[in-house]
């Protein structure tokens, strides 16, 4: 009964909302208060239903942490509340930092992603199960397509006794590849641990030192660490096991990942992770503190290896999938009572961070639904519309039915103050609006195909001497007014 009472009491604790300086999103955020209230009510209900001791969340838009709140407590015994500065172990989200380091080193000319791992780790002697197997590359480590076993050959998830890297090296030669490289998507802590060793070999620094100097420091992540010292460990949330039949929870042991550090050991806060996520949305190439060029970030986010079902895949360190018509990047983490999740939509520059301190915290479930609910609301309130609020009456002359050989019919019309085009394909899609492409004005008679179905190509309306449209150039091809095509 005592445990259940504590869980109920923590739900009544005051929450923290980030106090932001005046910015371009301040006025729009006032319009989000109804959505935020609904979100808080939903999260409180989720916490109560699931009995999660503590949840910390953050919402990021472009370069700002626009909202953060702690729900519950870091420790059930002391009732220490959770807020945006409470440190959690982020576990496998560490892998994205390792990937970032390797892309930095690639950009600095210290390595190539398609170099064999053995070029940097001469002791890399894992057995090749398949005759004629090609060397495993750095890129394959980052995309979980190396074919390596999931773990180094020690039972550290059973006994929580993690091996040192020297112990991993000594036993690596007795392990063998599970799949041939670049043939299967297989998540591997061993692969990302080895990737951290490549960071050290190529940079001439320790893994910890490199991450601190080249990622934490430039991004002002002052509350993050690769190896929590005893003082930091005391500030961490208390990690709890699954809820027991009597609603009690056991406290999980703190474990040092040792040789698995580049795959699992970083600890951080919502505030610091918001800086890391904001950095993902920088498009420019040379901003001080940008850590990576904009083009390199986009390279990390896009799919490099797709699963056979074509439902998801991996970029460089980041998972990639589609949800609600958007491409989403993210990574989850789980180590001894700390379950964490980052999800973001690069196109919208919106992200959610969820940190929990129990083995049944389900941050991925929470993050998905928070992103579904708050993402569109944030974009609608904070992002200036790419199209004018009222359509230009001149656009009426572009509307009509156009035909191309096939025949395939394209309708150009005005919908919700936006000029759009929709091509009827065969067989037709299930929904009438699944083929809609927005036309954003570029110049006189010139539009760009935009929106969720747009491909960025130009649409150019061409006129005859009488001032009537005689053809429309779409990309490199043409469609024609139906009346002219049927003559």
N, C-alpha and C positions, 0 to 999 in steps of 0.2 A: 504493500500500500504506500509506503514511503516513496518508492521510486516513481509510482504513477503520480503522486502528489507533486513531486519535483518537476516532472515533465509538464504538468498543467501550469504550475507557477511560472516556469520560464516563458511560457507563451504570453504572459501578461507583462513581460519586461518591456521597457521603452526601446524603440528602435532608433537607428541612426540613418539619416538621409544626408548625403554629402552636401556640404555648403559650398556652392560653386561661386567663383567670381563672375561678374557680369560678362556674358558671352552671347554669341549669336543664337544660342539655343535656349537662353533663359526664358524669354517670353513664350516660346513654343512649349517649353516644359510645363508651364502653368496649365496648358490645355490638356496635358496628359494626366492630371490628377485623378480623374475618374478611373482611368485604366490602371494607374498605380495602386489605387485603393482596392480595386478588384483583384489585382495581382497579389497584394499583401494578404487579403482575405483568403485567397486560394492557397497561398503558401502556408499560412497558419493552419489551415485545414489539413494540408498535406503533412505538415510536421506533426500535428496531433494524431492523425490517423496512423502514420508510420512510426511515431515515437522517436523521431530523429532528435538527438540532443541539441545539436547546433547546426545552423545553415547560414552561410554568408553568401550574398549574391551581389553582383555588380552588373550594371548596364553601361556599355560604352557606345558612344556615337562619335565617329571621326576621331578627334584627338582628345576627347574628354570622357572622364568617368562621370556620367550624368546622373546616376542614381546608385546608391548602395545601401544595403540594410543587413543587419544581423538579426537572425531569428534564433532565440534560445540561448544556450550556454555552451561555453567551452569546456566546462567541467560540472558534472551533476552534483558533486559533493559541495563545492564552494559557491555554485551559482554564478561563477564568473561569466559575464555576458559576452556574446560574440558580436563583433563589429567588423568594419571594412579593414581594420588594421590587425586583426587577429591572425596569427600565422598558422597555416596548415602545411602538412607535407603534400606536395602536389603530385608525387609519385611519377607515373609515366608521362605526364606533361613535360617532364624533364627531357624526353626524347626530342621535343621540338627545339629545345635550346641546343642540343647536340647537333641537330641538323643545321640550325642557323650558323653555328660555329664552322661547320664544314663548308657551307656555301660562302661564308666570309673568306675562308682560306682559299677557296677556288677563285673568288674574285680578286684576291691578292696575288694570284699566280703561284700559290704554294702547292697546289694539287689540281687534278682534274677528277671530276666525279666518276668518269668511266675508267679511271685507273684501277688495276687490280689491287685488292687490299694487301696482298703479300708484298707489294712494292714499298709499303710503309711499315708493315709488321712482318718482318722476315720469319718470325716464329709462327705465323699463321699456317698451321699444318693440319687442319681438319681433313678427315678422310673424304675423298670424292667417291660417292656411291655409284655414280654413273660414268661409264667409259667415255672418254673424250669430252668430259665436262669442261666448259669454259671457266676461266678464273672468275671468282666472285669479285665484284667491283664495289666501290664505295657507294655508288648510286643504288645498287641492289640492297646494301645495308639499310639505307635511308627509306627505301620504298617497301621494305619487308618482302622483297622478292629474291632474296639470296639463297633460299632453300635450306638455310641453317636450322638446327633445332631451336625450339622455343627458348630453352634455357641452357646455361652452362651445366655440366653434369654433376650437380650437387643438389640435395633436397632442401634448398633454403626456404622455399615457401611452406615446407612442412615443419622444419625445426628452427626456422628463423636465424640460422647460422650461415650468414652470407660468406662466400669465398672471397679472398683477395684476388687481385688480377694475376699475381704470380701463381696462385693455385689454379686459376682458370687456364693460364698458359700451359701449366704442367699437364693438365688433363685434356687439353683441346685435341691433341693428336689421337685420342681414343674415341672421339666423337666423329660422326659422319653426317654428310648432308642428307636431308630428308627428301628434298626435291632437287631437280636440276635447276640451276640459277635461271631466273627470268621466265619461269614456267608456271609458278603458282604464287598466290599471295599467302604468305605464312608469317604471322606476327612473331617477332623474335626479340626477346630481351638480350639474348646473347649477341645478336647482330648489332644492336645499338650500343651495347657495352664495348664491343670492338670498335665501333665508330668513334667512341670517346677516346680510345687509344690512338686512333688515326689523328684526331685533333691534337693530342699531345705530341705525336711524332712529327707532324707537319709543322706545328707552330714552335716547337722547342720549349713549350711551357707545360706545366701540369694542367690537367683538364680543369680543375677547380680554379686555378689562376687565370686561365684563358677566359672562362665564362665570366668571372668577376670583372676582369679588365676590359673585355670587348663586348659584353652584353649588359651586365648589371650596372656597371659604372656609367656608360653612355646614356642609359635609359633612366638613371637615377632610381634604380630599384634597390633602395637602401635597406629594405626589410627582407631581402631575399638572400639565401645562402645555399651553396652546394653541400656543405657539411655543417649542419647545425652543431654549435658548440654547447656545452652544458647550460650556459645562461639562456641561449636561444631555445633549447629543448624545454626549459621550464615555462617559456611563453607559449609554446605550442598548445593547440587544443588537446584535451585528453582523448585518446583514440578508443572507441568502444566497439565491441563485437556486435554480432547480430542480436536482436532482442530475443531473450529467452522466454520459455512458456509462461513464467511468472512476471514477465515484463521487465525484469532486471537485465542489466548488461554487464559483461565482463570488460575489464580494461585490457586493451591489447598492449603487448610489449613494444617498446621503441626498438627499432632495428636499424643498424647502419648497413647500407647496401654494399659498402666496400667495393669489390670489383664490378658490381652491377650499377655503380653510381651514375654513369652517363645515361642509364635507362630509367632511373627511378628515385633519385635521392634529394632533389631540390625541394626546399621549403620556401613558401612565399605567402603573400596576403592578397586580398582583392585589390587593394590600392596599387600594389606593385604590378600585379598581373594586368591591371587596366593599362598601365604604361606599356607593357609588353604587347598587349592586343592593339593599342592605338598605333604602335609602330608598324603593325601589319597593314595599316590603312594609308601609309605614306606613299604617295605616287612619285615624288620627286627623286632625283638621283643623288644630290650632293648636300642635303641639309645636314648641318652638324648634329651628331647624335642619332642620325637615321639608322645606324648600325649596318643596314644593307641598302643597296640601290633599289628603287622601285621595281625595276625590271626583274631583279633577283627575287624579290618578294613574290611577284606574280608567278615566277617560275616555281617557287616552293609550293604555292597554293594550287597550281593546276595538276591534273592527273598525270602521273608518270607510269603507273601500273594499275590496270583495271581488273577487278575480279571477273570471273568467267560469267557471272550472271549480269554483268554490266550495271549493277546497282550501286556500287561504290568502288573506291580505290584509294590509292595513296599518292600524295604529292611527295615532296621532299620533307619527310618528318610529319607532315600534316595529313590526317585522313580527309577524304573528299567524298561528298555524296550530294544527292539532289533531294530537296524537300520543299514542297509547296511551290514548285516551279523555279526555285532558286538553287544555286550552287553554294553549299555550306562546307566550311573547313572546321576542323576541331580536333580535340584529343581529350581522352579521358585518363584518369589516374586512379590507382587503388593500391594502397599499401597499409596494412595493419591498422584498420579503423579510420583511415583517411580516404575518402572517395571524392573525386574532384572532376570538373569538366569545364572546358572552354569550347564555345561554339561561336563562329562568326560568319557573316555573309559579306565577302569582299565587295560585291557590287553595291550593296547598301551601306557599307561601312558601319554596320551594327553588330554588336557582340554581346554575349552573356557569359558571365563567370559564375559558377556554382561550386561552393566548397562545403563539404559535410564531414562530420566526425563520427561516422558509424559505418560498419561494413554493409548495412542495408540502406545507406543514405540515398541511393539512386539519383545521383546528380544529373546523369544523362537524360533521364525521364523528365526531371524538372527543367533542365536547360532547353530541351526541345520545345516544351510547351510554353516556356517563357519567351523564347525566340519567336514562336508562331504568333503569340498574342501581342507582344510588345514591339517586335520588329517593324511590322507595317505601320503601327501607330506612331512610332518614333520617326520613321521616314516621312510619313504624311505631314507631321507637324514641323519637322526640322529641315527637311530637304526642299529647297526651292524647286518648283515644277519645271521640268525641261521644256514644257510647252506653254504657250500663253494661256492666261486664265480664261480668255474668251477667244474663240477661233476667229481668224481673219476671214471676213466675208469673201475675199478674193479666192479663198480655197474652194468655193463652190464650183468654180469652173473646172477643177481637177476631178471632181467626182464623176462616177459613171462605171460602166462595165467595160473591161478590157479583155482581149483574147490573145493567146499565143498558140502556136501550132501544137496540136495534140488532140482536141483543143482543151486548154485549161482556162478557166474563167477567173479573172481577178476583179474584185469589187473595190473601188476607192470611194470612201464615204467619210462623213463627219460623225463621230460618236463621242459623247461626253466632252464636247469642246475640243476634240483632237482629230486631226486628219489621220485616217488609218487605211490600210489595204489588207484584204484577205483573199487568198487564192484557194479556190476549191480544188482539192487534190482527189485522186481516185486510188483506192477507195477513200471515201470521205472520213474525216476524224469523227469521233463520237460527239464532240461538242461543237456547236456552231461557231464559237469564238476561239477555238484552239489554234487557228491559223492567223490570228490578228497580229499585224505588225504596225507599230506606230510610225508615222512619218514626221520627223522633226525638221523644221525649216532650216536650210543652210544658206540659200541665196535665192534670187528670183527664179522660180520654177524648179528649184533644186531642193530635194529633201533627203534626209538620211534615215535608213531603216533602223529603228530603235525599239525600246521596250523589251520585254522578256523573250520575244520571238525574233527580234531584230538581229541582223547579222552585220550591221555597220556599213553596208553598201549604199551607194547613192541611187536615188530615183530621180530621173530628170525628165520633165514633161517638155516635149518638143512640139513646136507649132508650125503650121504652114503659112503661106503668104497671106491667107485670109484671116489669120489669127485663131485658127482652130487647132486643137491637139490632133496631130497625125500619127504620133507614136510616143511611147514612153520607154526610156532606157532604164532598165533595172539591172544594176551591176554592169555586166558586159553584154546583156541580151535585151530583146525588145518585146513589148506587148503593144497591142493596137486597139484603138476604139472599136467596139463591137460593130458599129454601123459601117466602118470602113473595111473591117476584116471580112464581113459577110457580103460585100459587094461582088 
